[in-house]
Amino acid sequence: MSISPSEIRRHAARINGLTGDVRRISIELQDQYRQVGQYWTGTASKSLISDYQSLDSEMRALLRSLDQLESGVERIASQVQRAEQERAEKKRLAEKKERERRERERARNGH
């Protein structure tokens, strides 16, 4: 079974889309937190701030992980592409060598 670099890059693009979704959600949550935070006071406010900071930290970690995952998938796509190019070049050289061998054979046989 083989997978093409373009297929791998499509997976990276999907991860990138997920990253964008998480960023948008993070911004929405931040806006909502600010709105709600204006009205809460005392212990409830402190609890909200603590919970939001924890959530924000987790979302940032998730975004870093998604960025790293996307980069890793892109690296794999590049490696697969290089391997395919090397394989194609080896095949081309082997075919060229075979043609040259046949031509020498024909020349020796007088054809």
ROGU-706299 format. One record per residue (C-alpha): x, y, z; residue in one letter. Coordinates in steps of 0.02 Angstrom, whole numbers, padded with zeros to 5 digits, always signed. Last residue first. Layout:
% ROGU-706299
XYZa;...
END
This chain:
% ROGU-706299
+01120-00229-01811h;+01301-00286-01820g;+01297-00404-01672n;+01416-00294-01574r;+01312-00140-01614a;+01154-00230-01560r;+01233-00276-01393e;+01296-00098-01369r;+01121-00033-01404e;+01047-00160-01283r;+01168-00106-01146r;+01127+00077-01178e;+00942+00040-01164r;+00972-00056-01000e;+01074+00088-00928k;+00937+00211-00974k;+00806+00099-00892e;+00913+00086-00734a;+00939+00275-00734l;+00752+00308-00751r;+00713+00182-00614k;+00841+00260-00498k;+00768+00433-00535e;+00591+00373-00502a;+00645+00295-00336r;+00735+00455-00285e;+00583+00560-00330q;+00469+00443-00232e;+00585+00450-00081a;+00590+00641-00091r;+00399+00648-00097q;+00384+00528+00050v;+00505+00635+00150q;+00411+00794+00107s;+00245+00716+00157a;+00323+00655+00320i;+00384+00831+00357r;+00209+00899+00324e;+00137+00771+00447v;+00264+00826+00578g;+00225+01009+00551s;+00038+00976+00568e;+00068+00877+00728l;+00177+01014+00800q;+00044+01146+00763d;-00090+01033+00837l;+00014+01008+00994s;+00045+01195+01012r;-00141+01227+00989l;-00184+01096+01120l;-00061+01175+01242a;-00141+01344+01212r;-00313+01267+01239m;-00256+01189+01403e;-00188+01355+01466s;-00349+01444+01419d;-00449+01312+01512l;-00344+01334+01668s;-00355+01523+01655q;-00543+01510+01630y;-00565+01401+01784d;-00461+01516+01893s;-00549+01673+01831i;-00720+01594+01855l;-00675+01537+02030s;-00611+01709+02076k;-00771+01789+02007s;-00881+01668+02102a;-00783+01702+02261t;-00811+01890+02251g;-00887+01970+02097t;-00967+01920+01933w;-01036+02050+01813y;-00881+02102+01715q;-00819+01923+01712g;-00968+01870+01606v;-00919+01985+01463q;-00734+01948+01478r;-00765+01761+01484y;-00878+01773+01331q;-00741+01861+01233d;-00611+01734+01289q;-00728+01592+01245l;-00753+01662+01071e;-00566+01685+01048i;-00532+01506+01104s;-00669+01441+00989i;-00589+01532+00842r;-00417+01463+00887r;-00487+01286+00905v;-00569+01299+00734d;-00408+01364+00656g;-00312+01219+00730t;-00442+01099+00662l;-00418+01174+00490g;-00230+01154+00505n;-00258+00972+00551i;-00362+00954+00394r;-00223+01036+00293a;-00098+00913+00366a;-00212+00770+00313h;-00221+00844+00138r;-00030+00852+00141r;-00025+00664+00169i;-00138+00636+00020e;-00029+00752-00085s;+00127+00658-00031p;+00050+00498-00098s;+00007+00347+00005i;+00061+00173-00042s;+00000+00000+00000m;
END
